[in-house]
Amino acid sequence: MSDLDTCLLARFPGPRVPGWLRRWLDDGLGGVLLFAENITGPGQLRDLVAELRSHQPGVLIAADEEGGDITRIEARAGSSYPGHAALGAVGDPALTQQVAVSLGAMLGAAGVNLALAPVADLGGNPANPVIGVRSFGADPAQVAAHTAAFVAGLQSNLVAACAKHFPGHGRTDADSHLTLPAVAASLAELHAADLVPFRAAIGAGVRSVMTAHVVFPAVDDVPATISRRFLDGLLRTELGFGGVIITDALGMAAISEGVGSAEGAVRSLAAGADLLCLPAEPAAQQRARDTLAGAIRDGDLPVGRVQEAAARVRELAAWARPRPAAPPDQDLAAAAARRALLVGVSSGRLPLPGPPFVLDAGGPAGGLLGVLRGRAPGTDGIRLTEPAAQPAGLDALIARAAGRPLVVAVRDAHRRPWQAELIARALARRPDAVVVGTGTAHDQTLAPGRYLGTRGSGRVSLEAAVDLLLGPARPDGPG
C-alpha cells in the first residue's frame, strides 16, 4: 500500500465506480469523497459503498453533510436536518448534539464514516457569499459551544467529524471557489475570535480539521492551505491538534488559479496537511498524483512527511467504523427547525386564507414553491433567477397573484439588489404579501412586519415555514 495514495481523497463522476477508481483503491487510495451526482438513493448508496470497500476495506468514505443547505446524501429531496444557522438560533447546544447524533446515525447506516462538518467559521460578515447560514452564528463563544456539541454528536456514532475552514472563512467577502480571499486580521485577532471554535472542536476530540483557501497577509503571504505557519505552527504546535488535517478542494479557484492544483497538493502536504482533497476531474487527479510522486522522487517533498501523514489517515480510518445505532430521529430535527423560525409577520396574517401565488427567488429548484405545491396543490407561482427579474416583468408577475395570497421567497436579499427590489415592488403593490427569507436573518429589515425566516433552504426548514403559512398538516391530508 502506497503511503502517497493513502494521503489522497478522490472523486469520480456518476453513480457507478469507474475502473480507474477500482484500480486506485486496489493500490491503497485513502479516501473517496461522495457528491450528489454519485447518489441515487439509499440502496444504491449502500451498494456503492460496499463496492468501494470491497477494493479497499480501510477506505474513508467522506461527504459534505452539514445539514440544511449542504447535503449530499439527501440532495434529491433536501436535508432532513436543520443547518447550523438554525441550530445556533435555537441556542441549545444539547439539541445541536442530539441532531448531530441523528445525522451521524444516518451517515453511519449508509457507510459514510467521514462527515466534512461542522462549519466552525464565524458568521458575522453580512457580505460573506459562501458561509452565511452554514455558520452557527457570529459570537465566538456561541459558535464554539455548538461546534463542540456537533462534533460530540457525530462522533458518538464513530463517524469522524471535520471542523472547517481553519483558521476561519467567516470574515471574507469573497468565495474561495471563485477567487482567493484575503483577510486583514492579525494573529491576535484570530486568537480572540475565529480560532475560538476550533479550540473547542479540538477540546471535544474532533478527528479532523479542514483548511481554508484564504490568505491572511499579517500572518503569512500564502493561503492557509499551503502555509506551514498555519498548519504545522498554529494548528499542530500552538493548538495541539493531533488528528488529520484535510485540505479544502484543491480544484477551487483560490488554489487552482494561483499555485495550481498539482503544485498546491505538493505544497499543502509539505506544509502539514495529511489528506488532500483532489480536483474533481480524473485527469487533474492523476496530474496531482504524478506531481506529488515526482516531488517525492526529487526530494522536494520529504518521505518522512508523507509517511507521517499516511499514518494519521490510517489511524483515522481504523477509528471511524460506525457501529449499529438507533435510527435517525428526524422528528427531533423537524422540531428544531420549527424552533429556529424567525417569525416577524404581523399578527393575523398567518395562516394564509388559501393556496398562494409564489414568487420564489429563495434557493434551489424545488425550494419553497415545491414544498408549498406538495402541501397545497392549488399553489401557483414561478421560480425567479436574476436575469428574469426585470422591473416590468416583476410587476406583471405580481399582478398574476390578484385575488390570492402572495408569498415572496428570497435568499440574502440584503446583498442581492435585484431581490431587494423584488421585495420592495411586491410590498408596494401587495402590502399583505409575506416575505420568506431562506438565507441569513439580515433580510428581515427589508420586510418589517411581513418577514418569516427559515435560516436555511433545507427541506425540513422549508416544511417548518409551510406549517406556519398553511397551518399544520393534518394526518389525513393537506393542511
C-alpha positions as CSV (number, residue, x, y, z in Angstrom):
1,M,0.0,0.0,0.0
2,S,1.4,3.3,-1.1
3,D,1.8,6.0,1.6
4,L,1.2,8.6,-1.1
5,D,-2.1,7.1,-2.2
6,T,-3.2,6.9,1.4
7,C,-3.0,10.7,1.6
8,L,-5.4,11.3,-1.3
9,L,-9.2,11.9,-1.3
10,A,-10.5,11.3,-4.7
11,R,-13.8,12.0,-6.6
12,F,-15.5,10.3,-9.5
13,P,-18.4,11.2,-11.8
14,G,-21.8,9.4,-11.8
15,P,-23.3,6.7,-9.6
16,R,-21.1,3.8,-10.7
17,V,-17.5,3.1,-9.7
18,P,-15.2,3.5,-12.7
19,G,-12.5,1.1,-13.5
20,W,-9.7,3.6,-12.8
21,L,-11.0,4.2,-9.3
22,R,-11.3,0.5,-8.6
23,R,-7.6,0.1,-9.6
24,W,-6.6,3.1,-7.4
25,L,-8.5,1.6,-4.5
26,D,-6.6,-1.7,-5.0
27,D,-3.4,0.3,-4.8
28,G,-4.4,1.8,-1.4
29,L,-6.3,5.0,-2.1
30,G,-7.0,6.6,1.3
31,G,-10.4,8.2,0.7
32,V,-13.3,8.8,-1.7
33,L,-15.4,11.9,-1.4
34,L,-19.1,11.5,-2.5
35,F,-21.2,14.1,-4.1
36,A,-24.9,14.2,-5.0
37,E,-24.1,13.0,-8.5
38,N,-22.8,9.7,-7.0
39,I,-26.0,9.0,-5.1
40,T,-29.5,8.0,-6.5
41,G,-31.0,6.5,-3.3
42,P,-30.3,4.7,-0.1
43,G,-30.0,1.2,-1.5
44,Q,-27.7,2.3,-4.3
45,L,-25.5,4.2,-1.8
46,R,-25.1,1.2,0.4
47,D,-24.2,-0.9,-2.7
48,L,-21.8,1.7,-3.9
49,V,-20.0,1.9,-0.5
50,A,-19.8,-1.9,-0.3
51,E,-18.2,-2.0,-3.8
52,L,-15.7,0.7,-2.8
53,R,-14.8,-1.2,0.4
54,S,-14.5,-4.5,-1.4
55,H,-11.4,-3.0,-3.1
56,Q,-10.1,-1.1,-0.1
57,P,-11.6,-2.2,3.2
58,G,-10.0,0.7,5.1
59,V,-11.0,3.5,2.7
60,L,-12.5,6.6,4.2
61,I,-15.9,7.4,2.6
62,A,-16.5,11.2,3.0
63,A,-19.3,13.5,2.3
64,D,-20.1,17.2,2.9
65,E,-23.0,16.6,5.2
66,E,-23.7,19.7,7.3
67,G,-27.5,19.6,7.3
68,G,-29.5,22.4,6.0
69,D,-28.3,23.7,2.6
70,I,-25.3,21.4,2.4
71,T,-26.3,17.8,1.9
72,R,-25.0,15.1,-0.4
73,I,-26.9,12.1,0.9
74,E,-30.3,13.8,0.7
75,A,-29.6,16.2,-2.1
76,R,-32.5,15.0,-4.2
77,A,-35.2,15.6,-1.6
78,G,-33.4,18.2,0.6
79,S,-32.0,17.7,4.0
80,S,-34.0,16.2,6.9
81,Y,-31.8,18.2,9.3
82,P,-31.7,22.0,10.0
83,G,-28.5,23.7,9.2
84,H,-26.0,25.4,11.5
85,A,-27.7,28.9,11.5
86,A,-31.0,27.4,12.5
87,L,-29.4,25.4,15.4
88,G,-27.4,28.3,16.5
89,A,-30.5,30.5,16.6
90,V,-32.3,27.9,18.8
91,G,-29.4,28.4,21.2
92,D,-29.4,24.9,22.8
93,P,-26.1,23.1,22.3
94,A,-27.7,19.9,23.8
95,L,-30.2,20.0,21.0
96,T,-27.4,20.5,18.5
97,Q,-25.7,17.5,19.8
98,Q,-28.9,15.4,19.6
99,V,-29.4,16.5,16.0
100,A,-25.8,15.6,15.1
101,V,-26.3,12.2,16.8
102,S,-29.2,11.6,14.4
103,L,-27.3,12.8,11.4
104,G,-24.4,10.6,12.3
105,A,-26.7,7.6,12.6
106,M,-28.0,8.3,9.1
107,L,-24.4,8.6,7.7
108,G,-23.2,5.5,9.6
109,A,-26.1,3.4,8.2
110,A,-25.1,4.5,4.7
111,G,-21.5,3.5,5.3
112,V,-20.2,7.1,5.3
113,N,-17.5,7.4,8.0
114,L,-16.2,10.9,7.5
115,A,-18.5,13.9,7.6
116,L,-17.0,17.2,6.4
117,A,-18.7,19.1,9.2
118,P,-19.2,21.1,11.3
119,V,-18.6,24.5,10.0
120,A,-16.6,26.3,12.7
121,D,-16.5,29.6,10.9
122,L,-18.0,32.8,12.4
123,G,-20.9,34.2,10.6
124,G,-20.7,37.9,11.4
125,N,-20.0,39.4,7.9
126,P,-23.3,40.0,6.0
127,A,-21.3,40.3,2.8
128,N,-19.9,36.8,3.0
129,P,-21.1,34.9,0.0
130,V,-20.1,31.4,1.0
131,I,-20.6,30.9,4.8
132,G,-23.9,32.6,5.7
133,V,-26.4,30.0,7.0
134,R,-23.6,27.4,7.3
135,S,-22.4,29.1,10.4
136,F,-23.8,28.7,13.9
137,G,-23.6,32.5,14.4
138,A,-21.4,35.5,14.9
139,D,-20.5,35.1,18.6
140,P,-17.3,33.1,19.1
141,A,-18.5,31.5,22.4
142,Q,-21.8,30.5,20.8
143,V,-20.2,29.0,17.7
144,A,-17.7,27.2,19.9
145,A,-20.4,25.6,22.1
146,H,-22.4,24.4,19.1
147,T,-19.3,23.3,17.2
148,A,-18.2,21.1,20.1
149,A,-21.7,19.7,20.6
150,F,-21.9,18.9,16.9
151,V,-18.5,17.1,17.0
152,A,-19.6,15.1,20.0
153,G,-22.9,14.1,18.4
154,L,-21.4,12.9,15.1
155,Q,-18.5,11.1,16.7
156,S,-20.7,9.2,19.2
157,N,-21.6,7.0,16.2
158,L,-17.9,6.7,15.2
159,V,-18.5,8.9,12.2
160,A,-15.5,11.3,12.1
161,A,-16.2,15.0,12.2
162,C,-14.2,17.7,10.4
163,A,-14.1,21.2,11.7
164,K,-13.8,23.7,8.9
165,H,-12.4,26.0,7.5
166,F,-9.2,26.6,9.5
167,P,-8.3,29.3,10.6
168,G,-11.6,30.8,9.6
169,H,-13.6,31.7,6.4
170,G,-16.2,33.9,8.1
171,R,-14.5,37.3,7.7
172,T,-14.2,37.0,3.9
173,D,-16.3,38.9,1.4
174,A,-15.3,36.5,-1.4
175,D,-15.9,32.9,-2.2
176,S,-12.7,30.7,-2.4
177,H,-14.5,28.5,-5.0
178,L,-14.1,31.5,-7.4
179,T,-11.1,33.6,-6.2
180,L,-8.6,33.8,-3.4
181,P,-10.0,35.8,-0.5
182,A,-7.7,37.9,1.7
183,V,-8.4,38.8,5.3
184,A,-6.6,41.6,7.1
185,A,-7.0,40.1,10.6
186,S,-3.9,39.8,12.8
187,L,-3.0,36.6,14.6
188,A,-4.1,38.2,17.8
189,E,-7.5,39.0,16.3
190,L,-7.8,35.4,15.1
191,H,-7.0,34.0,18.5
192,A,-9.6,36.3,20.1
193,A,-12.4,35.3,17.7
194,D,-12.0,33.0,14.7
195,L,-9.9,30.3,16.5
196,V,-12.2,30.0,19.5
197,P,-14.5,27.4,17.8
198,F,-11.5,25.4,16.5
199,R,-10.1,25.3,20.0
200,A,-13.5,24.0,21.2
201,A,-13.6,21.4,18.4
202,I,-10.1,20.2,19.4
203,G,-11.2,20.0,23.0
204,A,-14.2,17.9,22.0
205,G,-11.9,15.4,20.3
206,V,-12.6,16.3,16.7
207,R,-10.8,13.8,14.4
208,S,-10.1,16.1,11.5
209,V,-9.8,19.7,10.6
210,M,-10.2,21.2,7.1
211,T,-8.1,24.1,5.8
212,A,-9.3,27.4,4.3
213,H,-8.1,28.6,0.9
214,V,-7.8,32.1,2.5
215,V,-4.7,34.3,2.8
216,F,-4.0,36.3,6.0
217,P,-1.2,38.7,5.0
218,A,-0.5,39.7,8.5
219,V,0.4,36.1,9.3
220,D,1.7,34.6,6.0
221,D,1.7,35.6,2.4
222,V,0.2,32.3,1.1
223,P,-3.2,30.7,1.6
224,A,-3.6,28.8,4.9
225,T,-4.0,25.5,3.0
226,I,-0.3,25.7,1.9
227,S,1.0,27.6,4.9
228,R,3.4,25.8,7.2
229,R,2.9,28.7,9.6
230,F,-0.8,27.9,9.9
231,L,-0.8,24.2,9.6
232,D,2.3,23.0,11.4
233,G,2.9,26.0,13.5
234,L,-0.5,27.2,14.6
235,L,-2.8,24.2,14.3
236,R,-0.3,21.4,15.3
237,T,2.0,23.2,17.7
238,E,0.1,26.0,19.3
239,L,-3.4,24.5,19.4
240,G,-2.1,20.9,19.9
241,F,-4.2,19.2,17.2
242,G,-3.1,15.6,16.6
243,G,-5.7,14.4,14.1
244,V,-5.9,14.5,10.3
245,I,-5.6,17.9,8.5
246,I,-7.7,17.8,5.3
247,T,-7.4,20.4,2.6
248,D,-10.4,22.0,1.1
249,A,-10.8,21.0,-2.5
250,L,-7.6,21.8,-4.4
251,G,-9.6,22.3,-7.6
252,M,-11.2,25.5,-6.2
253,A,-10.0,28.7,-7.9
254,A,-8.3,30.0,-4.8
255,I,-5.7,27.3,-5.4
256,S,-6.1,26.2,-9.0
257,E,-5.8,29.7,-10.4
258,G,-2.9,30.6,-8.1
259,V,-0.2,28.0,-7.5
260,G,-2.2,25.4,-9.4
261,S,-3.9,22.2,-8.1
262,A,-1.0,19.9,-8.6
263,E,1.6,22.2,-7.1
264,G,-1.0,23.1,-4.4
265,A,-1.1,19.4,-3.5
266,V,2.7,19.3,-3.0
267,R,2.8,22.4,-1.0
268,S,-0.1,21.6,1.2
269,L,1.3,18.2,2.1
270,A,4.7,19.7,2.8
271,A,3.1,22.4,5.0
272,G,1.4,19.8,7.2
273,A,-1.8,18.6,5.6
274,D,-2.4,14.8,5.7
275,L,-5.4,14.2,3.4
276,L,-5.6,16.1,0.1
277,C,-9.0,16.8,-1.4
278,L,-8.2,16.4,-5.1
279,P,-9.8,18.2,-8.0
280,A,-13.0,16.8,-9.5
281,E,-11.6,15.8,-12.9
282,P,-9.9,12.4,-13.2
283,A,-7.2,13.8,-15.4
284,A,-6.5,16.5,-12.8
285,Q,-6.4,14.0,-10.0
286,Q,-3.8,12.0,-12.0
287,R,-1.7,15.1,-12.6
288,A,-1.7,15.9,-8.9
289,R,-0.6,12.3,-8.0
290,D,2.1,12.3,-10.6
291,T,3.4,15.7,-9.4
292,L,3.4,14.5,-5.8
293,A,5.3,11.4,-6.8
294,G,7.8,13.5,-8.7
295,A,8.3,15.8,-5.7
296,I,9.0,12.8,-3.5
297,R,11.4,11.3,-6.0
298,D,13.3,14.6,-6.4
299,G,13.5,15.2,-2.7
300,D,11.3,18.3,-2.7
301,L,8.7,16.5,-0.6
302,P,10.3,14.6,2.3
303,V,9.4,10.9,2.5
304,G,9.1,11.2,6.3
305,R,6.4,13.9,5.9
306,V,4.4,11.6,3.6
307,Q,4.8,8.6,6.0
308,E,3.6,10.8,8.9
309,A,0.5,11.9,7.0
310,A,-0.4,8.4,5.9
311,A,-0.1,7.1,9.4
312,R,-2.6,9.7,10.6
313,V,-5.0,8.8,7.8
314,R,-4.8,5.1,8.5
315,E,-5.4,5.8,12.2
316,L,-8.5,7.8,11.4
317,A,-9.8,5.1,9.1
318,A,-9.3,2.4,11.8
319,W,-11.2,4.5,14.3
320,A,-14.1,5.5,12.0
321,R,-16.0,2.2,11.9
322,P,-19.7,3.2,12.5
323,R,-21.5,0.7,14.7
324,P,-25.2,-0.2,14.5
325,A,-27.0,2.8,16.1
326,A,-30.5,3.9,16.9
327,P,-32.5,5.0,13.8
328,P,-32.2,8.7,12.9
329,D,-34.6,10.9,14.9
330,Q,-36.0,13.1,12.2
331,D,-38.9,14.2,14.4
332,L,-36.3,15.9,16.7
333,A,-34.8,17.6,13.7
334,A,-38.1,18.8,12.5
335,A,-38.9,20.3,15.9
336,A,-35.5,22.0,15.9
337,A,-36.3,23.6,12.5
338,R,-39.6,24.9,13.8
339,R,-37.9,26.4,16.9
340,A,-35.4,28.2,14.6
341,L,-38.0,30.1,12.6
342,L,-37.7,33.9,12.7
343,V,-41.4,35.0,12.8
344,G,-41.7,38.6,12.1
345,V,-45.1,38.5,10.5
346,S,-47.8,40.8,12.0
347,S,-50.5,39.1,14.0
348,G,-53.4,37.8,11.9
349,R,-51.5,37.3,8.6
350,L,-50.9,33.6,9.2
351,P,-52.1,31.1,8.2
352,L,-52.8,32.3,4.7
353,P,-56.5,32.2,3.7
354,G,-55.8,29.9,0.8
355,P,-53.2,28.4,-1.6
356,P,-50.8,31.3,-2.5
357,F,-49.1,32.6,-5.6
358,V,-45.4,32.3,-5.0
359,L,-42.5,34.3,-6.5
360,D,-39.6,32.0,-5.4
361,A,-36.2,33.6,-5.6
362,G,-35.2,31.8,-2.4
363,G,-32.9,29.0,-3.3
364,P,-32.6,25.7,-5.3
365,A,-35.1,24.3,-7.8
366,G,-38.0,22.8,-5.9
367,G,-37.5,25.2,-3.0
368,L,-40.4,26.7,-1.1
369,L,-42.6,26.7,-4.2
370,G,-42.2,23.0,-4.5
371,V,-42.9,22.3,-0.8
372,L,-46.0,24.5,-0.9
373,R,-47.3,22.7,-4.0
374,G,-46.8,19.4,-2.3
375,R,-48.9,20.6,0.7
376,A,-51.4,22.7,-1.2
377,P,-51.9,21.6,-4.8
378,G,-53.7,24.8,-5.7
379,T,-50.5,26.7,-5.2
380,D,-49.2,28.6,-8.2
381,G,-46.1,30.6,-8.9
382,I,-42.8,30.9,-10.6
383,R,-39.2,30.4,-9.7
384,L,-37.1,33.5,-10.4
385,T,-33.4,34.0,-11.2
386,E,-31.6,37.3,-11.6
387,P,-31.8,37.6,-15.4
388,A,-35.6,37.2,-15.3
389,A,-36.1,39.8,-12.6
390,Q,-36.7,42.9,-14.6
391,P,-39.0,45.6,-13.1
392,A,-41.7,45.5,-15.8
393,G,-41.7,41.7,-15.7
394,L,-41.9,41.7,-11.9
395,D,-44.9,44.0,-12.0
396,A,-46.6,41.6,-14.4
397,L,-45.8,38.6,-12.2
398,I,-47.1,40.4,-9.1
399,A,-50.3,41.1,-10.9
400,R,-50.8,37.4,-11.6
401,A,-51.3,36.9,-7.8
402,A,-54.5,39.1,-7.8
403,G,-57.2,37.6,-5.7
404,R,-55.0,35.2,-3.8
405,P,-52.3,35.4,-1.1
406,L,-48.8,36.4,-2.3
407,V,-45.6,34.8,-0.9
408,V,-42.2,36.2,-2.0
409,A,-39.3,33.9,-1.2
410,V,-35.8,35.5,-1.2
411,R,-32.3,34.5,-0.1
412,D,-29.8,37.0,1.2
413,A,-31.6,39.9,-0.5
414,H,-29.5,42.3,1.6
415,R,-26.6,41.6,-0.7
416,R,-28.6,40.9,-3.9
417,P,-30.1,44.2,-5.2
418,W,-32.5,42.5,-7.6
419,Q,-34.0,40.6,-4.7
420,A,-34.3,43.7,-2.6
421,E,-36.1,45.3,-5.5
422,L,-38.4,42.3,-5.7
423,I,-39.4,42.7,-2.1
424,A,-39.9,46.5,-2.4
425,R,-42.1,46.2,-5.5
426,A,-44.1,43.3,-4.1
427,L,-44.8,45.0,-0.8
428,A,-45.6,48.3,-2.5
429,R,-48.3,46.6,-4.6
430,R,-49.3,44.0,-2.1
431,P,-48.9,45.1,1.5
432,D,-50.5,41.8,2.6
433,A,-47.6,39.8,1.0
434,V,-45.5,37.5,3.2
435,V,-41.7,37.5,2.5
436,V,-40.0,34.2,3.3
437,G,-36.2,34.5,3.7
438,T,-34.3,31.3,3.3
439,G,-30.9,32.8,4.0
440,T,-29.4,34.7,6.9
441,A,-31.6,36.9,9.2
442,H,-30.1,40.1,7.7
443,D,-33.1,40.3,5.2
444,Q,-35.7,40.9,7.9
445,T,-35.2,44.6,7.9
446,L,-36.3,44.7,4.2
447,A,-39.8,43.5,5.1
448,P,-40.8,44.7,8.6
449,G,-44.0,43.0,9.8
450,R,-44.0,40.8,6.8
451,Y,-41.0,38.5,7.3
452,L,-40.7,34.8,8.0
453,G,-37.2,33.5,8.2
454,T,-36.1,29.9,7.9
455,R,-32.3,30.3,8.3
456,G,-31.7,27.8,5.5
457,S,-33.2,26.2,2.5
458,G,-33.0,22.6,3.6
459,R,-36.3,20.7,3.2
460,V,-37.0,20.4,6.9
461,S,-36.7,24.2,7.4
462,L,-38.9,24.9,4.4
463,E,-41.5,22.5,5.7
464,A,-41.5,24.3,9.0
465,A,-42.2,27.5,7.2
466,V,-45.0,25.9,5.3
467,D,-46.6,24.7,8.5
468,L,-46.9,28.4,9.5
469,L,-48.0,29.6,6.1
470,L,-50.8,27.0,5.7
471,G,-51.4,25.8,9.2
472,P,-50.1,22.4,10.4
473,A,-50.6,19.5,8.1
474,R,-53.5,17.2,9.0
475,P,-52.7,13.5,9.4
476,D,-55.4,12.7,6.8
477,G,-54.3,15.2,4.1
478,P,-53.0,18.6,3.2
479,G,-53.2,21.4,5.8
